[in-house]
Amino acid sequence: MQSVKKRLPGIFILCTLVISGFGQARTDAFLTNLFSANRSPIFQEVIKHPETYRLQIIYTQINRDKANKPSFTNYYFHVDSTEYFNPASTVKLPLALLSLEKLNQLNKPNVTKFTSMQFDSAYSKQTREWTDKTAQTGYPSIAHLIRKAFLVSENDPYSRMYEFVGQREINRSLHAKGYLDTRITHRFVRMTNNENRHTNPVRFIQDDGKLIYAQPAAYNEDPFDFRRVAKLGRGYYLRDSLVHQPFDFTERNKFPLEAFQQILQSVMFPHSVPAKQRFNLTKDDYRFLYQYLSQYPSETNYPKYDAKQYYDSYVKFFFMDSLHHQMPSTIRVFNKVGWAYGFLTDASYVVDFKNKVEYMLTATLYVNSDGILNDDKYEFESVGHPFLYQLGQTIHQYELKRKRQYAPNLEVFRIPYEKRVNDARPVVKDVDN
């Protein structure tokens, strides 16, 4: 912990964010008191310096009435929707929901989340994707893209869902649902702003290759509001060269922590949010999402991920113990994470079936002591992951002791997970995530 403290002055000086119109960070005394009881040095280092680590936390208590209807109470620690953090892979959650919603709006009986699809190219930097060797059918599908985006947070599926929904529809839909400060502007490949406005032609096909439905290429003419400037750090690498100026996130994706928490709540508890905030999903869509938000790579046959590299807690940051990668057998976590540019973020709905405990926990922090971005020198392992694990344990231990008037019935979240089949197929390793 001594080395962390030595880095603090550098972080304060170098990792400032230039942004107009700061809001007032919200902190509840309840969380301040609760966090003071955890004496982990790394945990206390981050908690005592929330500005340094750009820390934001939302803890959501869930209480049931005698009819098992849930109510939600949010507690905040240093939450400020105007403070930018890079959402990284967290945006894969709304893209998955919008992809399912678009399929339902198409209302074509032969076009479902399991229907084979192909991506063509029609503009600069666009790439084709006609097959997928990790899929049971050998073709991409919305269902398979979601599996890969959730199970180990692969990047290509996000870009393909971005291309299917389209940049204009993504942002119009999220804004119409009330997520006005959310902005999705780019794929996870290097493209210009103009190239990201253009999205690929897509087609859905039968198993024999016969065309079912073709979606033409699209272009987004809607403007973005980039008046709020967001710059971070003191330098960044562009290919092999160090650029001595802050990295500009102004035109990058934006997904405030509260919007992230609310969207996950809308999936797990759709009737708990106003109708306009819900996504147009079927019962089978919800069942599918619940499965792959919580299923482990080791339980999945397609894709057949390397279970050693992609261990059970690989994308479960609040339970990622550095010594043991196994998840508690009585707990399931329905969540999405993201990590990039020194930011680590997780929104989780946690169910402890044995102890009849449920809650939501959402957090983001920034660990980049040298102030240089794109150098792959971030304190993910030494500070970020240990902190999030301690945060997860603090909340879970509190929840185990918290008295409830009515114990929750959690059976709806018991999922019949897959069982890995031992076959001759090679495992999938080293994906881009």
C-alpha positions in Angstrom: 0.0 0.0 0.0 3.0 2.3 0.5 3.7 2.4 -3.2 0.1 3.5 -3.9 0.4 6.4 -1.5 3.7 7.5 -3.2 1.8 7.7 -6.5 -0.9 10.1 -5.2 0.7 13.5 -5.9 1.3 12.4 -9.5 -2.3 11.4 -9.9 -3.7 14.6 -8.5 -1.5 16.7 -10.8 -1.6 14.6 -14.0 -4.9 12.9 -14.2 -7.2 15.9 -14.2 -10.3 16.1 -16.4 -11.2 19.2 -18.3 -14.9 19.4 -18.4 -17.4 22.2 -18.5 -20.4 22.4 -16.2 -19.5 20.2 -13.2 -22.4 19.0 -11.1 -22.4 18.4 -7.4 -21.2 14.9 -6.5 -23.7 13.1 -4.3 -22.6 11.1 -1.2 -24.8 9.5 1.4 -23.5 9.5 5.0 -24.8 5.9 5.2 -22.2 4.7 2.7 -19.5 6.8 4.2 -20.1 5.1 7.5 -20.4 1.7 6.1 -17.2 2.0 4.1 -15.2 3.2 7.1 -15.5 -0.3 8.7 -13.5 -2.0 5.9 -9.9 -1.6 7.0 -8.3 -2.9 3.8 -5.5 -0.5 2.9 -6.3 -0.4 -0.8 -10.0 0.0 -0.1 -9.4 2.9 2.3 -6.9 4.5 -0.1 -9.5 4.7 -2.8 -12.4 5.6 -0.6 -10.5 8.5 1.0 -9.5 9.9 -2.4 -12.5 9.6 -4.6 -11.5 12.6 -6.8 -8.1 11.0 -7.5 -9.7 7.7 -8.6 -12.7 9.3 -10.3 -14.7 6.9 -8.0 -18.5 6.7 -8.3 -20.7 4.1 -6.5 -24.4 3.3 -6.4 -25.7 0.7 -4.0 -29.3 -0.3 -4.5 -31.2 -1.9 -1.6 -34.2 -4.1 -2.7 -37.0 -4.8 -0.3 -40.1 -7.0 -1.1 -43.6 -6.6 0.2 -45.8 -9.6 1.2 -46.7 -10.1 -2.5 -43.0 -10.3 -3.4 -43.2 -6.9 -5.2 -39.8 -5.2 -5.0 -39.0 -1.6 -4.1 -35.7 0.1 -4.6 -33.6 2.5 -2.6 -30.4 4.0 -4.1 -27.4 5.1 -2.0 -24.7 7.2 -3.6 -21.0 7.7 -3.1 -19.4 10.5 -5.1 -21.9 10.2 -8.0 -21.8 13.0 -10.5 -23.4 12.4 -13.9 -21.4 15.3 -15.4 -18.0 13.6 -14.5 -16.9 11.7 -17.6 -15.6 8.1 -17.4 -14.9 5.9 -20.4 -17.8 3.3 -20.4 -15.8 0.8 -22.5 -17.7 -2.5 -22.8 -20.6 -1.4 -20.5 -22.3 -0.1 -23.7 -22.6 -3.7 -24.9 -25.6 -4.0 -22.6 -27.8 -1.3 -24.2 -26.7 -2.5 -27.7 -27.8 -6.0 -26.9 -31.2 -4.8 -25.7 -31.7 -2.5 -28.7 -30.8 -5.4 -31.0 -33.5 -7.6 -29.5 -35.9 -4.7 -29.5 -35.3 -4.0 -33.2 -35.9 -7.7 -34.1 -39.2 -7.5 -32.3 -40.1 -4.3 -34.1 -39.3 -5.8 -37.5 -42.0 -8.3 -36.6 -40.9 -10.9 -39.2 -41.7 -14.5 -38.0 -38.6 -16.0 -39.7 -36.2 -13.3 -38.3 -35.4 -14.0 -34.7 -32.4 -13.7 -32.4 -31.4 -17.2 -33.5 -31.6 -16.5 -37.3 -28.3 -16.7 -39.2 -27.2 -13.3 -40.4 -24.3 -11.9 -42.5 -22.7 -8.5 -42.5 -21.5 -6.9 -45.8 -19.5 -3.8 -46.4 -20.5 -0.6 -48.3 -18.3 2.2 -47.0 -14.7 3.0 -46.0 -13.2 0.7 -43.3 -16.3 -1.5 -43.1 -15.6 -5.2 -43.0 -17.6 -8.3 -43.9 -18.6 -11.1 -41.5 -20.3 -14.0 -43.3 -19.4 -16.9 -41.0 -18.6 -17.5 -37.4 -16.8 -20.7 -36.5 -17.6 -20.4 -32.8 -21.4 -20.6 -33.5 -23.2 -23.9 -33.6 -24.7 -23.0 -37.0 -21.4 -21.6 -38.4 -23.1 -18.2 -38.8 -23.5 -15.0 -36.8 -26.8 -14.3 -35.1 -28.0 -11.7 -32.6 -28.2 -14.4 -30.0 -24.6 -15.5 -30.6 -23.4 -11.9 -30.7 -25.0 -11.3 -27.3 -23.4 -14.5 -25.8 -20.0 -13.4 -26.8 -20.5 -9.8 -25.7 -21.7 -10.9 -22.2 -19.7 -14.1 -21.4 -16.2 -12.7 -21.8 -17.0 -9.2 -23.2 -15.8 -9.7 -26.8 -15.5 -6.5 -28.8 -16.5 -7.5 -32.4 -20.1 -8.5 -31.4 -20.6 -5.0 -30.1 -19.5 -3.5 -33.4 -21.8 -5.8 -35.3 -24.8 -5.0 -33.1 -23.9 -1.3 -33.6 -24.1 -1.9 -37.3 -27.4 -3.8 -37.1 -29.2 -1.2 -35.0 -27.5 1.8 -36.6 -26.0 4.9 -35.0 -29.1 7.1 -35.4 -31.6 4.5 -34.0 -29.3 3.7 -31.1 -29.2 7.3 -29.9 -32.8 8.2 -30.7 -34.0 5.1 -28.9 -31.9 5.7 -25.8 -32.9 9.3 -25.6 -36.6 8.5 -26.1 -36.3 6.2 -23.1 -35.1 9.0 -21.0 -31.3 8.4 -21.1 -30.7 11.8 -22.5 -27.0 12.1 -21.4 -26.1 8.8 -23.0 -24.1 8.9 -26.3 -23.0 6.0 -28.6 -20.8 7.3 -31.4 -18.5 4.6 -32.5 -17.6 1.0 -33.0 -14.7 -0.7 -31.2 -12.4 -0.4 -34.2 -10.4 2.6 -35.4 -12.7 4.7 -37.6 -13.3 8.4 -38.3 -16.4 10.1 -37.0 -17.8 10.0 -40.5 -17.1 6.4 -41.0 -18.9 5.6 -37.7 -22.0 7.4 -39.0 -22.2 4.8 -41.8 -23.3 1.3 -40.9 -23.2 -1.9 -43.0 -25.8 -3.7 -45.0 -27.1 -6.8 -43.1 -29.0 -9.8 -44.3 -30.7 -12.7 -42.5 -30.6 -16.1 -44.2 -31.9 -19.6 -43.9 -29.6 -22.5 -43.1 -29.3 -23.2 -46.9 -28.2 -19.6 -47.5 -31.5 -18.4 -49.0 -32.2 -14.7 -48.2 -35.0 -14.0 -45.7 -34.6 -10.3 -45.1 -32.1 -7.6 -46.2 -31.3 -4.4 -44.4 -29.6 -1.7 -46.5 -26.6 0.3 -45.4 -27.6 3.3 -43.2 -26.2 6.8 -42.5 -26.9 9.0 -39.4 -27.6 12.6 -40.2 -28.5 13.6 -36.6 -26.0 15.9 -34.9 -24.3 15.2 -31.6 -23.9 17.7 -28.8 -20.2 17.9 -28.1 -20.2 21.2 -26.2 -19.1 19.5 -22.9 -15.4 19.0 -23.3 -13.8 15.9 -21.7 -10.0 15.6 -21.7 -8.0 13.3 -19.5 -4.4 12.8 -18.5 -1.2 14.5 -19.5 -0.4 12.4 -22.6 -1.2 9.4 -24.7 0.3 7.0 -27.2 -0.8 7.2 -30.8 0.6 4.1 -32.4 4.3 4.2 -31.1 4.5 8.0 -30.5 3.8 9.8 -27.2 1.6 12.8 -27.7 2.2 15.3 -24.9 -1.4 16.5 -24.4 -4.5 15.2 -22.7 -6.5 12.5 -24.4 -9.8 13.9 -25.8 -12.9 11.9 -25.0 -15.3 14.6 -26.0 -16.7 12.7 -29.0 -16.4 9.2 -27.6 -19.1 7.0 -26.1 -20.7 8.3 -22.9 -22.8 6.2 -20.5 -23.3 7.8 -17.1 -23.3 5.5 -14.1 -26.9 6.2 -13.2 -28.1 5.4 -16.7 -26.1 2.1 -16.6 -27.7 1.1 -13.2 -31.2 2.1 -14.4 -30.9 0.1 -17.7 -29.8 -3.0 -15.8 -32.7 -2.5 -13.4 -35.1 -2.2 -16.3 -33.9 -5.6 -17.6 -34.0 -7.5 -14.3 -37.2 -5.7 -13.0 -38.9 -4.3 -16.0 -42.1 -3.4 -14.1 -40.1 -1.3 -11.6 -39.4 1.5 -14.1 -41.8 3.7 -16.1 -43.1 2.0 -19.3 -41.2 4.4 -21.6 -37.8 3.3 -20.0 -38.4 -0.4 -20.8 -37.1 -2.1 -23.9 -39.6 -3.9 -26.1 -38.6 -7.5 -25.2 -40.4 -10.8 -25.1 -40.5 -13.2 -22.2 -38.0 -15.4 -24.1 -35.7 -12.4 -24.5 -35.7 -11.8 -20.8 -35.0 -15.5 -20.1 -32.2 -15.4 -22.6 -30.7 -12.3 -21.1 -30.9 -13.6 -17.6 -29.0 -16.7 -18.7 -26.1 -15.0 -20.4 -25.8 -12.1 -18.0 -25.1 -14.7 -15.3 -23.8 -17.9 -17.1 -20.1 -18.7 -16.9 -17.8 -19.4 -19.8 -17.1 -22.9 -18.3 -20.8 -23.6 -18.6 -21.0 -22.6 -22.3 -20.6 -24.8 -25.4 -20.8 -22.2 -28.1 -18.5 -20.4 -28.0 -16.3 -23.0 -26.3 -14.1 -20.6 -24.3 -10.9 -21.7 -22.5 -12.2 -22.1 -19.0 -8.8 -21.5 -17.5 -8.2 -18.2 -19.2 -11.9 -17.2 -18.9 -12.5 -18.4 -15.3 -15.9 -18.1 -13.6 -15.3 -14.6 -12.0 -13.6 -13.2 -15.1 -16.3 -10.6 -15.7 -17.7 -10.5 -12.1 -15.5 -7.8 -10.7 -17.2 -7.6 -7.2 -16.4 -11.3 -6.7 -13.0 -11.5 -8.5 -10.8 -12.7 -5.7 -7.1 -12.6 -6.8 -6.4 -15.9 -5.1 -9.5 -17.9 -6.0 -11.3 -17.5 -9.3 -14.3 -19.6 -8.3 -17.7 -18.0 -7.6 -19.6 -18.9 -4.5 -21.9 -21.8 -5.4 -25.1 -20.2 -4.0 -24.6 -16.8 -5.7 -25.3 -15.7 -9.2 -24.4 -12.2 -10.5 -26.3 -10.7 -13.4 -24.0 -8.0 -14.7 -22.0 -6.2 -17.3 -18.5 -4.8 -16.9 -16.1 -2.6 -18.9 -12.4 -1.8 -18.7 -10.3 0.5 -20.8 -8.1 3.6 -20.5 -7.6 2.9 -16.8 -11.3 2.8 -16.0 -13.0 -0.3 -14.4 -16.8 -0.3 -14.3 -19.4 -2.9 -13.2 -23.2 -2.9 -12.8 -24.4 -6.0 -11.0 -27.6 -7.5 -9.7 -26.5 -10.1 -7.1 -28.7 -13.0 -5.9 -27.7 -15.1 -2.9 -30.1 -18.0 -3.1 -28.9 -19.7 0.2 -29.3 -16.5 2.3 -32.3 -15.0 0.4 -30.4 -11.9 -0.3 -30.6 -9.6 -3.4 -29.2 -6.2 -4.2 -27.7 -4.1 -7.0 -24.2 -2.6 -6.9 -22.7 -0.3 -9.6 -19.3 1.4 -9.5 -16.6 2.9 -11.6 -13.0 4.0 -10.8 -9.9 5.1 -12.6 -6.4 3.7 -12.0 -3.7 5.4 -14.1 -1.1 6.9 -11.9 1.3 8.1 -14.6 -1.4 10.0 -16.5 -0.5 8.4 -19.8 -3.2 6.7 -21.8 -2.9 3.9 -24.3 0.4 2.7 -22.8 -1.2 -0.4 -21.2 0.2 0.6 -17.8 -2.8 0.8 -15.6 -3.2 -0.4 -12.0 -6.0 -2.8 -12.8 -4.5 -5.7 -10.9 -2.8 -3.8 -8.0 -5.5 -1.3 -7.2 -8.7 -1.6 -9.4 -9.7 -5.2 -9.0 -8.7 -5.5 -5.3 -10.8 -2.4 -4.6 -13.9 -3.6 -6.4 -13.6 -7.0 -4.7 -13.4 -5.3 -1.3 -16.4 -3.1 -2.3 -18.4 -6.2 -3.3 -17.6 -8.0 -0.1 -18.4 -4.9 2.1 -21.9 -4.7 0.5 -22.5 -8.4 0.5 -21.6 -8.8 4.2 -23.8 -5.9 5.1 -26.7 -7.5 3.1 -26.3 -10.8 5.0 -27.0 -8.9 8.2 -29.6 -6.5 7.0 -33.1 -7.3 8.3 -36.0 -7.6 5.9 -39.7 -7.7 6.7 -40.3 -10.2 4.0 -37.8 -12.7 2.6 -37.6 -12.5 -1.2 -38.8 -15.3 -3.5 -36.0 -15.4 -6.0 -37.0 -18.5 -8.0 -37.5 -16.5 -11.2 -33.7 -16.0 -11.3 -32.9 -19.7 -11.0 -31.7 -20.5 -14.5 -31.1 -23.9 -16.1 -27.6 -23.3 -17.2 -25.7 -25.3 -19.8 -23.2 -28.0 -19.1 -20.0 -28.1 -21.0 -19.7 -31.0 -23.3 -16.2 -32.6 -23.7 -15.7 -32.8 -27.4 -12.8 -32.5 -29.8 -13.3 -28.8 -30.7 -10.4 -26.5 -29.7 -11.2 -24.0 -27.1 -11.4 -20.3 -27.9 -8.5 -18.2 -26.5 -7.2 -14.7 -26.5 -10.2 -12.9 -27.9 -10.2 -9.1 -28.4 -12.0 -7.7 -25.4 
